[in-house]
Amino acid sequence: MRLDLPSFLFWGCEDVDSAIEKRKIVNTNAAVPIALVSMTFYGLIYIATGNPALIKSLYCEIPFFVVFSTVPMLNKKGHIGLSKWLFCFSLTGSVFAVILFAQGGFLGLHQYFLLFALVPLMFFPLSRWGAVLFFFTLNISLFMFSEYVGITPEVAIGELPLWLVTAIRVSFQTTSFVTLLFIVWLSEQSAETNETNLELLSRTDGLTGIPNRRFFDEVLVSEWQRAARTRQSLSLAMVDVDWFKKYNDHYGHKAGDDCLRRVAQALRNTLRRSSDLVARYGGEEFVFVIVDADINQAEKIANDVCEAVRNIELSHGLSDFSYVTVSIGIASVVPIRGEEPDALLKRADAALYRAKQEGRNRVVSEHRMLGT
């Protein structure tokens, strides 16, 4: 089952194309709250004990707590490489600072170095083998030094009762293992989410946010076959923004893009039934499919679309109407098995051509059974 993940986990993903790199970014963003929760949890335990050495451990971690919090924001601003290096350095540095200035190897915190030696594989793609090797070597070296050479702990830490020392050691080992498993699981969740998003993007027009021609073609075939089985009417409309080339040349491409977005929004707001489909067909052309609607119903909806676009009141000084308008050609049929929907498209396109010839800013329709 795929879960809906918090949006901040995907900060920075829009700046990369590789699916692998997106997963690494999600892992980095996800590791931050894990680190913050872990530090807060142990900080509360240290405070509860009242032990001076453990309180000193808490003080050592506070600067790194602040640094960790900046990592997702760095990803959001596009500093993806910097965020990864900063996070990995902070992971290692926070533990080393606590070991060096307070705990030594007494509580077994240095076990985390084994986890941190593997964690860079979760954050860096294998193409960044240098970074992976650097952090692996650094953490293994620090673990070996802490384990076999040793760092003298604060004297006060020896005053902790044996049961508490054992509990903290087991907790360190357990949380390091659970953290690794959680990041692996989260990586798989983010992969499924990215695949879903990529599938959605492949069917969506990047400029207007409505379905693209590829998705329209798929839906048209599906609805054609369904209407042929049920003997229901299927209406299709071709929509063209009047004198759009003149608008684009006169007002600029940015204004032209905004014009197309606003026309698309008007179309989407007018066709509200879940069974209706609005799509960008290409350039300044749009298309919509109306299921189980005869020609009269389709004409009414098309006229509503024309009115909705006029009501935008987007100034167009080179138009005969002074505002941005659209021309619409409609074709409506009851599909026959064995026929192809291309015939419906051609008839709608022919009707659109007539709408332009008759003065634009209008709806022209054509209705007849295929095969006649």
ZAROKE-503461 format. One record per residue (C-alpha): residue in one letter; chain; x, y, z. Coordinates in nm, 3 decimals, padded with zeros to 5 digits, always signed. Layout:
@rest = A kette = A u = X v = Y w = Z .
...
***
This chain:
@rest = M kette = A u = +00.000 v = +00.000 w = +00.000 .
@rest = R kette = A u = +00.131 v = +00.344 w = -00.098 .
@rest = L kette = A u = +00.099 v = +00.618 w = +00.164 .
@rest = D kette = A u = +00.060 v = +00.990 w = +00.101 .
@rest = L kette = A u = +00.389 v = +01.135 w = +00.221 .
@rest = P kette = A u = +00.431 v = +01.491 w = +00.358 .
@rest = S kette = A u = +00.513 v = +01.742 w = +00.085 .
@rest = F kette = A u = +00.835 v = +01.862 w = +00.251 .
@rest = L kette = A u = +00.991 v = +01.521 w = +00.184 .
@rest = F kette = A u = +00.991 v = +01.609 w = -00.187 .
@rest = W kette = A u = +01.153 v = +01.951 w = -00.151 .
@rest = G kette = A u = +01.428 v = +01.968 w = -00.413 .
@rest = C kette = A u = +01.293 v = +01.681 w = -00.626 .
@rest = E kette = A u = +01.169 v = +01.926 w = -00.887 .
@rest = D kette = A u = +01.531 v = +02.029 w = -00.957 .
@rest = V kette = A u = +01.643 v = +01.682 w = -01.072 .
@rest = D kette = A u = +01.528 v = +01.447 w = -01.347 .
@rest = S kette = A u = +01.669 v = +01.116 w = -01.227 .
@rest = A kette = A u = +01.426 v = +00.895 w = -01.032 .
@rest = I kette = A u = +01.721 v = +00.764 w = -00.828 .
@rest = E kette = A u = +01.830 v = +01.116 w = -00.735 .
@rest = K kette = A u = +01.473 v = +01.200 w = -00.632 .
@rest = R kette = A u = +01.473 v = +00.903 w = -00.394 .
@rest = K kette = A u = +01.802 v = +01.017 w = -00.242 .
@rest = I kette = A u = +01.660 v = +01.364 w = -00.182 .
@rest = V kette = A u = +01.350 v = +01.219 w = -00.015 .
@rest = N kette = A u = +01.574 v = +01.004 w = +00.206 .
@rest = T kette = A u = +01.775 v = +01.309 w = +00.312 .
@rest = N kette = A u = +01.464 v = +01.514 w = +00.392 .
@rest = A kette = A u = +01.315 v = +01.221 w = +00.583 .
@rest = A kette = A u = +01.631 v = +01.160 w = +00.784 .
@rest = V kette = A u = +01.616 v = +01.512 w = +00.928 .
@rest = P kette = A u = +01.300 v = +01.469 w = +01.141 .
@rest = I kette = A u = +01.424 v = +01.124 w = +01.242 .
@rest = A kette = A u = +01.748 v = +01.278 w = +01.368 .
@rest = L kette = A u = +01.565 v = +01.561 w = +01.544 .
@rest = V kette = A u = +01.320 v = +01.324 w = +01.714 .
@rest = S kette = A u = +01.605 v = +01.096 w = +01.821 .
@rest = M kette = A u = +01.807 v = +01.385 w = +01.965 .
@rest = T kette = A u = +01.502 v = +01.520 w = +02.147 .
@rest = F kette = A u = +01.419 v = +01.176 w = +02.289 .
@rest = Y kette = A u = +01.767 v = +01.121 w = +02.430 .
@rest = G kette = A u = +01.787 v = +01.482 w = +02.543 .
@rest = L kette = A u = +01.479 v = +01.429 w = +02.760 .
@rest = I kette = A u = +01.631 v = +01.111 w = +02.903 .
@rest = Y kette = A u = +01.955 v = +01.295 w = +02.982 .
@rest = I kette = A u = +01.763 v = +01.571 w = +03.159 .
@rest = A kette = A u = +01.554 v = +01.317 w = +03.354 .
@rest = T kette = A u = +01.867 v = +01.146 w = +03.491 .
@rest = G kette = A u = +02.013 v = +01.474 w = +03.615 .
@rest = N kette = A u = +02.358 v = +01.330 w = +03.549 .
@rest = P kette = A u = +02.611 v = +01.612 w = +03.473 .
@rest = A kette = A u = +02.786 v = +01.409 w = +03.200 .
@rest = L kette = A u = +02.459 v = +01.340 w = +03.021 .
@rest = I kette = A u = +02.351 v = +01.703 w = +03.055 .
@rest = K kette = A u = +02.681 v = +01.794 w = +02.890 .
@rest = S kette = A u = +02.593 v = +01.548 w = +02.610 .
@rest = L kette = A u = +02.274 v = +01.745 w = +02.552 .
@rest = Y kette = A u = +02.467 v = +02.072 w = +02.526 .
@rest = C kette = A u = +02.699 v = +01.913 w = +02.269 .
@rest = E kette = A u = +02.405 v = +01.821 w = +02.046 .
@rest = I kette = A u = +02.223 v = +02.156 w = +02.046 .
@rest = P kette = A u = +02.433 v = +02.319 w = +01.765 .
@rest = F kette = A u = +02.381 v = +02.013 w = +01.544 .
@rest = F kette = A u = +02.006 v = +02.023 w = +01.616 .
@rest = V kette = A u = +02.000 v = +02.367 w = +01.454 .
@rest = V kette = A u = +02.215 v = +02.256 w = +01.157 .
@rest = F kette = A u = +01.993 v = +01.953 w = +01.085 .
@rest = S kette = A u = +01.689 v = +02.179 w = +01.061 .
@rest = T kette = A u = +01.841 v = +02.371 w = +00.768 .
@rest = V kette = A u = +01.889 v = +02.067 w = +00.543 .
@rest = P kette = A u = +01.536 v = +02.047 w = +00.389 .
@rest = M kette = A u = +01.546 v = +02.422 w = +00.320 .
@rest = L kette = A u = +01.877 v = +02.382 w = +00.137 .
@rest = N kette = A u = +01.715 v = +02.113 w = -00.080 .
@rest = K kette = A u = +01.416 v = +02.338 w = -00.143 .
@rest = K kette = A u = +01.646 v = +02.616 w = -00.263 .
@rest = G kette = A u = +01.833 v = +02.380 w = -00.496 .
@rest = H kette = A u = +02.150 v = +02.328 w = -00.288 .
@rest = I kette = A u = +02.110 v = +01.952 w = -00.303 .
@rest = G kette = A u = +02.476 v = +01.847 w = -00.290 .
@rest = L kette = A u = +02.552 v = +02.085 w = -00.004 .
@rest = S kette = A u = +02.257 v = +01.955 w = +00.200 .
@rest = K kette = A u = +02.378 v = +01.596 w = +00.173 .
@rest = W kette = A u = +02.736 v = +01.675 w = +00.274 .
@rest = L kette = A u = +02.618 v = +01.896 w = +00.560 .
@rest = F kette = A u = +02.378 v = +01.632 w = +00.688 .
@rest = C kette = A u = +02.632 v = +01.348 w = +00.677 .
@rest = F kette = A u = +02.900 v = +01.562 w = +00.844 .
@rest = S kette = A u = +02.651 v = +01.667 w = +01.112 .
@rest = L kette = A u = +02.546 v = +01.308 w = +01.182 .
@rest = T kette = A u = +02.902 v = +01.201 w = +01.241 .
@rest = G kette = A u = +03.002 v = +01.526 w = +01.412 .
@rest = S kette = A u = +02.716 v = +01.525 w = +01.661 .
@rest = V kette = A u = +02.797 v = +01.174 w = +01.782 .
@rest = F kette = A u = +03.171 v = +01.235 w = +01.788 .
@rest = A kette = A u = +03.125 v = +01.556 w = +01.990 .
@rest = V kette = A u = +02.920 v = +01.373 w = +02.253 .
@rest = I kette = A u = +03.170 v = +01.086 w = +02.270 .
@rest = L kette = A u = +03.472 v = +01.318 w = +02.283 .
@rest = F kette = A u = +03.346 v = +01.563 w = +02.543 .
@rest = A kette = A u = +03.114 v = +01.353 w = +02.759 .
@rest = Q kette = A u = +03.042 v = +00.984 w = +02.711 .
@rest = G kette = A u = +03.354 v = +00.827 w = +02.564 .
@rest = G kette = A u = +03.266 v = +00.470 w = +02.471 .
@rest = F kette = A u = +03.096 v = +00.407 w = +02.804 .
@rest = L kette = A u = +02.732 v = +00.401 w = +02.681 .
@rest = G kette = A u = +02.806 v = +00.253 w = +02.339 .
@rest = L kette = A u = +02.698 v = +00.560 w = +02.141 .
@rest = H kette = A u = +02.984 v = +00.490 w = +01.899 .
@rest = Q kette = A u = +02.774 v = +00.201 w = +01.763 .
@rest = Y kette = A u = +02.600 v = +00.469 w = +01.557 .
@rest = F kette = A u = +02.918 v = +00.508 w = +01.350 .
@rest = L kette = A u = +02.842 v = +00.167 w = +01.196 .
@rest = L kette = A u = +02.504 v = +00.296 w = +01.084 .
@rest = F kette = A u = +02.650 v = +00.624 w = +00.960 .
@rest = A kette = A u = +02.903 v = +00.431 w = +00.751 .
@rest = L kette = A u = +02.612 v = +00.285 w = +00.551 .
@rest = V kette = A u = +02.376 v = +00.584 w = +00.557 .
@rest = P kette = A u = +02.555 v = +00.775 w = +00.273 .
@rest = L kette = A u = +02.437 v = +00.500 w = +00.038 .
@rest = M kette = A u = +02.086 v = +00.619 w = +00.119 .
@rest = F kette = A u = +02.171 v = +00.981 w = +00.038 .
@rest = F kette = A u = +02.420 v = +00.971 w = -00.250 .
@rest = P kette = A u = +02.378 v = +00.788 w = -00.584 .
@rest = L kette = A u = +02.655 v = +00.539 w = -00.657 .
@rest = S kette = A u = +02.790 v = +00.779 w = -00.918 .
@rest = R kette = A u = +02.903 v = +00.990 w = -00.620 .
@rest = W kette = A u = +03.122 v = +00.706 w = -00.501 .
@rest = G kette = A u = +03.382 v = +00.949 w = -00.367 .
@rest = A kette = A u = +03.141 v = +01.092 w = -00.111 .
@rest = V kette = A u = +03.014 v = +00.744 w = -00.017 .
@rest = L kette = A u = +03.370 v = +00.615 w = +00.031 .
@rest = F kette = A u = +03.474 v = +00.923 w = +00.228 .
@rest = F kette = A u = +03.195 v = +00.896 w = +00.486 .
@rest = F kette = A u = +03.226 v = +00.518 w = +00.504 .
@rest = T kette = A u = +03.597 v = +00.544 w = +00.582 .
@rest = L kette = A u = +03.546 v = +00.832 w = +00.826 .
@rest = N kette = A u = +03.280 v = +00.655 w = +01.031 .
@rest = I kette = A u = +03.450 v = +00.317 w = +01.036 .
@rest = S kette = A u = +03.774 v = +00.485 w = +01.148 .
@rest = L kette = A u = +03.593 v = +00.667 w = +01.430 .
@rest = F kette = A u = +03.420 v = +00.347 w = +01.538 .
@rest = M kette = A u = +03.749 v = +00.154 w = +01.545 .
@rest = F kette = A u = +03.918 v = +00.435 w = +01.739 .
@rest = S kette = A u = +03.634 v = +00.458 w = +01.993 .
@rest = E kette = A u = +03.608 v = +00.081 w = +02.031 .
@rest = Y kette = A u = +03.972 v = -00.021 w = +02.052 .
@rest = V kette = A u = +04.169 v = +00.289 w = +02.149 .
@rest = G kette = A u = +03.900 v = +00.447 w = +02.358 .
@rest = I kette = A u = +03.811 v = +00.798 w = +02.471 .
@rest = T kette = A u = +03.795 v = +00.869 w = +02.844 .
@rest = P kette = A u = +03.438 v = +00.959 w = +02.952 .
@rest = E kette = A u = +03.337 v = +01.216 w = +03.209 .
@rest = V kette = A u = +03.378 v = +01.081 w = +03.563 .
@rest = A kette = A u = +03.015 v = +01.154 w = +03.649 .
@rest = I kette = A u = +02.888 v = +00.910 w = +03.388 .
@rest = G kette = A u = +03.022 v = +00.623 w = +03.598 .
@rest = E kette = A u = +02.770 v = +00.715 w = +03.867 .
@rest = L kette = A u = +02.478 v = +00.590 w = +03.654 .
@rest = P kette = A u = +02.313 v = +00.271 w = +03.781 .
@rest = L kette = A u = +02.395 v = -00.044 w = +03.584 .
@rest = W kette = A u = +02.035 v = -00.099 w = +03.473 .
@rest = L kette = A u = +02.020 v = +00.250 w = +03.318 .
@rest = V kette = A u = +02.355 v = +00.204 w = +03.141 .
@rest = T kette = A u = +02.230 v = -00.127 w = +02.996 .
@rest = A kette = A u = +01.898 v = +00.027 w = +02.892 .
@rest = I kette = A u = +02.066 v = +00.318 w = +02.713 .
@rest = R kette = A u = +02.312 v = +00.088 w = +02.533 .
@rest = V kette = A u = +02.031 v = -00.140 w = +02.412 .
@rest = S kette = A u = +01.831 v = +00.166 w = +02.311 .
@rest = F kette = A u = +02.120 v = +00.301 w = +02.101 .
@rest = Q kette = A u = +02.158 v = -00.031 w = +01.919 .
@rest = T kette = A u = +01.784 v = -00.075 w = +01.867 .
@rest = T kette = A u = +01.717 v = +00.276 w = +01.739 .
@rest = S kette = A u = +02.013 v = +00.261 w = +01.496 .
@rest = F kette = A u = +01.878 v = -00.062 w = +01.348 .
@rest = V kette = A u = +01.515 v = +00.059 w = +01.335 .
@rest = T kette = A u = +01.626 v = +00.388 w = +01.178 .
@rest = L kette = A u = +01.803 v = +00.206 w = +00.897 .
@rest = L kette = A u = +01.498 v = -00.013 w = +00.829 .
@rest = F kette = A u = +01.267 v = +00.288 w = +00.838 .
@rest = I kette = A u = +01.474 v = +00.481 w = +00.582 .
@rest = V kette = A u = +01.479 v = +00.176 w = +00.351 .
@rest = W kette = A u = +01.099 v = +00.146 w = +00.381 .
@rest = L kette = A u = +01.053 v = +00.519 w = +00.326 .
@rest = S kette = A u = +01.275 v = +00.502 w = +00.018 .
@rest = E kette = A u = +01.042 v = +00.243 w = -00.134 .
@rest = Q kette = A u = +00.738 v = +00.455 w = -00.047 .
@rest = S kette = A u = +00.895 v = +00.759 w = -00.214 .
@rest = A kette = A u = +00.975 v = +00.549 w = -00.522 .
@rest = E kette = A u = +00.609 v = +00.450 w = -00.557 .
@rest = T kette = A u = +00.500 v = +00.810 w = -00.503 .
@rest = N kette = A u = +00.746 v = +00.933 w = -00.767 .
@rest = E kette = A u = +00.623 v = +00.671 w = -01.013 .
@rest = T kette = A u = +00.265 v = +00.786 w = -00.956 .
@rest = N kette = A u = +00.365 v = +01.150 w = -00.999 .
@rest = L kette = A u = +00.558 v = +01.072 w = -01.317 .
@rest = E kette = A u = +00.256 v = +00.887 w = -01.457 .
@rest = L kette = A u = +00.037 v = +01.186 w = -01.375 .
@rest = L kette = A u = +00.286 v = +01.427 w = -01.532 .
@rest = S kette = A u = +00.301 v = +01.218 w = -01.849 .
@rest = R kette = A u = -00.074 v = +01.272 w = -01.891 .
@rest = T kette = A u = -00.084 v = +01.640 w = -01.796 .
@rest = D kette = A u = -00.008 v = +01.945 w = -02.006 .
@rest = G kette = A u = +00.274 v = +02.129 w = -01.836 .
@rest = L kette = A u = +00.151 v = +02.479 w = -01.921 .
@rest = T kette = A u = -00.221 v = +02.461 w = -01.843 .
@rest = G kette = A u = -00.237 v = +02.177 w = -01.591 .
@rest = I kette = A u = -00.519 v = +02.001 w = -01.777 .
@rest = P kette = A u = -00.486 v = +01.660 w = -01.951 .
@rest = N kette = A u = -00.267 v = +01.652 w = -02.261 .
@rest = R kette = A u = -00.334 v = +01.511 w = -02.605 .
@rest = R kette = A u = -00.187 v = +01.171 w = -02.517 .
@rest = F kette = A u = -00.437 v = +01.124 w = -02.235 .
@rest = F kette = A u = -00.720 v = +01.261 w = -02.450 .
@rest = D kette = A u = -00.646 v = +01.005 w = -02.722 .
@rest = E kette = A u = -00.662 v = +00.723 w = -02.468 .
@rest = V kette = A u = -00.989 v = +00.842 w = -02.316 .
@rest = L kette = A u = -01.151 v = +00.904 w = -02.655 .
@rest = V kette = A u = -01.087 v = +00.545 w = -02.765 .
@rest = S kette = A u = -01.222 v = +00.413 w = -02.435 .
@rest = E kette = A u = -01.534 v = +00.629 w = -02.440 .
@rest = W kette = A u = -01.593 v = +00.550 w = -02.809 .
@rest = Q kette = A u = -01.593 v = +00.177 w = -02.739 .
@rest = R kette = A u = -01.819 v = +00.218 w = -02.437 .
@rest = A kette = A u = -02.069 v = +00.436 w = -02.628 .
@rest = A kette = A u = -02.072 v = +00.183 w = -02.915 .
@rest = R kette = A u = -02.167 v = -00.093 w = -02.668 .
@rest = T kette = A u = -02.438 v = +00.108 w = -02.494 .
@rest = R kette = A u = -02.562 v = +00.290 w = -02.806 .
@rest = Q kette = A u = -02.525 v = +00.628 w = -02.635 .
@rest = S kette = A u = -02.440 v = +00.958 w = -02.797 .
@rest = L kette = A u = -02.084 v = +01.090 w = -02.783 .
@rest = S kette = A u = -02.008 v = +01.456 w = -02.849 .
@rest = L kette = A u = -01.669 v = +01.606 w = -02.918 .
@rest = A kette = A u = -01.575 v = +01.974 w = -02.945 .
@rest = M kette = A u = -01.266 v = +02.136 w = -03.093 .
@rest = V kette = A u = -01.186 v = +02.475 w = -02.940 .
@rest = D kette = A u = -00.955 v = +02.736 w = -03.092 .
@rest = V kette = A u = -00.850 v = +03.068 w = -02.936 .
@rest = D kette = A u = -00.937 v = +03.338 w = -03.189 .
@rest = W kette = A u = -00.644 v = +03.527 w = -03.342 .
@rest = F kette = A u = -00.408 v = +03.380 w = -03.084 .
@rest = K kette = A u = -00.095 v = +03.421 w = -03.298 .
@rest = K kette = A u = -00.162 v = +03.795 w = -03.321 .
@rest = Y kette = A u = -00.218 v = +03.804 w = -02.944 .
@rest = N kette = A u = +00.106 v = +03.617 w = -02.877 .
@rest = D kette = A u = +00.310 v = +03.835 w = -03.113 .
@rest = H kette = A u = +00.164 v = +04.159 w = -02.981 .
@rest = Y kette = A u = +00.157 v = +04.095 w = -02.606 .
@rest = G kette = A u = +00.450 v = +03.851 w = -02.579 .
@rest = H kette = A u = +00.489 v = +03.483 w = -02.506 .
@rest = K kette = A u = +00.446 v = +03.523 w = -02.130 .
@rest = A kette = A u = +00.108 v = +03.690 w = -02.179 .
@rest = G kette = A u = +00.024 v = +03.423 w = -02.438 .
@rest = D kette = A u = +00.096 v = +03.148 w = -02.189 .
@rest = D kette = A u = -00.119 v = +03.320 w = -01.929 .
@rest = C kette = A u = -00.399 v = +03.351 w = -02.186 .
@rest = L kette = A u = -00.393 v = +02.976 w = -02.255 .
@rest = R kette = A u = -00.396 v = +02.898 w = -01.883 .
@rest = R kette = A u = -00.700 v = +03.118 w = -01.826 .
@rest = V kette = A u = -00.888 v = +02.970 w = -02.122 .
@rest = A kette = A u = -00.810 v = +02.620 w = -01.991 .
@rest = Q kette = A u = -00.943 v = +02.720 w = -01.649 .
@rest = A kette = A u = -01.264 v = +02.851 w = -01.805 .
@rest = L kette = A u = -01.309 v = +02.522 w = -01.990 .
@rest = R kette = A u = -01.246 v = +02.320 w = -01.676 .
@rest = N kette = A u = -01.487 v = +02.529 w = -01.469 .
@rest = T kette = A u = -01.762 v = +02.494 w = -01.729 .
@rest = L kette = A u = -01.739 v = +02.118 w = -01.781 .
@rest = R kette = A u = -01.782 v = +01.990 w = -01.430 .
@rest = R kette = A u = -01.922 v = +01.640 w = -01.475 .
@rest = S kette = A u = -01.673 v = +01.372 w = -01.377 .
@rest = S kette = A u = -01.738 v = +01.193 w = -01.707 .
@rest = D kette = A u = -01.648 v = +01.498 w = -01.918 .
@rest = L kette = A u = -01.291 v = +01.545 w = -02.035 .
@rest = V kette = A u = -01.114 v = +01.872 w = -02.117 .
@rest = A kette = A u = -00.767 v = +01.856 w = -02.274 .
@rest = R kette = A u = -00.514 v = +02.069 w = -02.454 .
@rest = Y kette = A u = -00.494 v = +01.939 w = -02.809 .
@rest = G kette = A u = -00.190 v = +02.142 w = -02.911 .
@rest = G kette = A u = -00.087 v = +02.507 w = -02.948 .
@rest = E kette = A u = -00.395 v = +02.724 w = -02.894 .
@rest = E kette = A u = -00.635 v = +02.434 w = -02.956 .
@rest = F kette = A u = -00.833 v = +02.259 w = -02.685 .
@rest = V kette = A u = -01.079 v = +01.973 w = -02.700 .
@rest = F kette = A u = -01.352 v = +01.838 w = -02.480 .
@rest = V kette = A u = -01.555 v = +01.518 w = -02.485 .
@rest = I kette = A u = -01.911 v = +01.503 w = -02.352 .
@rest = V kette = A u = -02.042 v = +01.157 w = -02.272 .
@rest = D kette = A u = -02.410 v = +01.064 w = -02.311 .
@rest = A kette = A u = -02.513 v = +01.405 w = -02.443 .
@rest = D kette = A u = -02.699 v = +01.481 w = -02.765 .
@rest = I kette = A u = -02.614 v = +01.764 w = -03.002 .
@rest = N kette = A u = -02.845 v = +02.012 w = -02.829 .
@rest = Q kette = A u = -02.687 v = +01.951 w = -02.489 .
@rest = A kette = A u = -02.339 v = +01.972 w = -02.642 .
@rest = E kette = A u = -02.424 v = +02.303 w = -02.812 .
@rest = K kette = A u = -02.549 v = +02.449 w = -02.485 .
@rest = I kette = A u = -02.229 v = +02.350 w = -02.306 .
@rest = A kette = A u = -02.017 v = +02.486 w = -02.591 .
@rest = N kette = A u = -02.202 v = +02.819 w = -02.580 .
@rest = D kette = A u = -02.145 v = +02.828 w = -02.204 .
@rest = V kette = A u = -01.772 v = +02.781 w = -02.274 .
@rest = C kette = A u = -01.773 v = +03.071 w = -02.522 .
@rest = E kette = A u = -01.946 v = +03.290 w = -02.265 .
@rest = A kette = A u = -01.706 v = +03.184 w = -01.987 .
@rest = V kette = A u = -01.406 v = +03.283 w = -02.201 .
@rest = R kette = A u = -01.564 v = +03.616 w = -02.294 .
@rest = N kette = A u = -01.633 v = +03.682 w = -01.924 .
@rest = I kette = A u = -01.262 v = +03.663 w = -01.853 .
@rest = E kette = A u = -01.250 v = +04.000 w = -02.033 .
@rest = L kette = A u = -00.889 v = +03.950 w = -02.133 .
@rest = S kette = A u = -00.809 v = +04.245 w = -02.356 .
@rest = H kette = A u = -00.714 v = +04.164 w = -02.718 .
@rest = G kette = A u = -00.655 v = +04.479 w = -02.921 .
@rest = L kette = A u = -00.613 v = +04.289 w = -03.248 .
@rest = S kette = A u = -00.943 v = +04.100 w = -03.219 .
@rest = D kette = A u = -01.268 v = +04.212 w = -03.382 .
@rest = F kette = A u = -01.428 v = +04.169 w = -03.038 .
@rest = S kette = A u = -01.163 v = +04.357 w = -02.832 .
@rest = Y kette = A u = -01.139 v = +04.060 w = -02.594 .
@rest = V kette = A u = -01.005 v = +03.706 w = -02.613 .
@rest = T kette = A u = -01.272 v = +03.474 w = -02.754 .
@rest = V kette = A u = -01.290 v = +03.116 w = -02.882 .
@rest = S kette = A u = -01.444 v = +02.937 w = -03.177 .
@rest = I kette = A u = -01.587 v = +02.589 w = -03.125 .
@rest = G kette = A u = -01.673 v = +02.310 w = -03.366 .
@rest = I kette = A u = -01.888 v = +02.023 w = -03.242 .
@rest = A kette = A u = -01.959 v = +01.678 w = -03.379 .
@rest = S kette = A u = -02.200 v = +01.435 w = -03.215 .
@rest = V kette = A u = -02.254 v = +01.070 w = -03.303 .
@rest = V kette = A u = -02.380 v = +00.740 w = -03.175 .
@rest = P kette = A u = -02.069 v = +00.528 w = -03.245 .
@rest = I kette = A u = -02.094 v = +00.212 w = -03.450 .
@rest = R kette = A u = -01.881 v = -00.092 w = -03.368 .
@rest = G kette = A u = -01.591 v = -00.126 w = -03.608 .
@rest = E kette = A u = -01.569 v = +00.246 w = -03.682 .
@rest = E kette = A u = -01.282 v = +00.459 w = -03.553 .
@rest = P kette = A u = -01.309 v = +00.782 w = -03.349 .
@rest = D kette = A u = -01.088 v = +00.962 w = -03.605 .
@rest = A kette = A u = -01.402 v = +01.030 w = -03.808 .
@rest = L kette = A u = -01.552 v = +01.217 w = -03.512 .
@rest = L kette = A u = -01.237 v = +01.427 w = -03.478 .
@rest = K kette = A u = -01.244 v = +01.517 w = -03.848 .
@rest = R kette = A u = -01.605 v = +01.627 w = -03.831 .
@rest = A kette = A u = -01.544 v = +01.840 w = -03.523 .
@rest = D kette = A u = -01.241 v = +01.995 w = -03.694 .
@rest = A kette = A u = -01.451 v = +02.068 w = -04.004 .
@rest = A kette = A u = -01.714 v = +02.235 w = -03.785 .
@rest = L kette = A u = -01.442 v = +02.443 w = -03.620 .
@rest = Y kette = A u = -01.321 v = +02.556 w = -03.963 .
@rest = R kette = A u = -01.676 v = +02.669 w = -04.046 .
@rest = A kette = A u = -01.696 v = +02.861 w = -03.716 .
@rest = K kette = A u = -01.385 v = +03.053 w = -03.813 .
@rest = Q kette = A u = -01.512 v = +03.116 w = -04.164 .
@rest = E kette = A u = -01.842 v = +03.250 w = -04.030 .
@rest = G kette = A u = -01.671 v = +03.514 w = -03.815 .
@rest = R kette = A u = -01.530 v = +03.336 w = -03.505 .
@rest = N kette = A u = -01.652 v = +03.370 w = -03.146 .
@rest = R kette = A u = -01.928 v = +03.117 w = -03.211 .
@rest = V kette = A u = -02.029 v = +02.751 w = -03.202 .
@rest = V kette = A u = -02.091 v = +02.546 w = -03.515 .
@rest = S kette = A u = -02.209 v = +02.184 w = -03.494 .
@rest = E kette = A u = -02.240 v = +01.881 w = -03.717 .
@rest = H kette = A u = -02.453 v = +01.581 w = -03.631 .
@rest = R kette = A u = -02.507 v = +01.256 w = -03.816 .
@rest = M kette = A u = -02.463 v = +00.884 w = -03.765 .
@rest = L kette = A u = -02.135 v = +00.735 w = -03.871 .
@rest = G kette = A u = -02.157 v = +00.498 w = -04.164 .
@rest = T kette = A u = -02.430 v = +00.705 w = -04.333 .
***
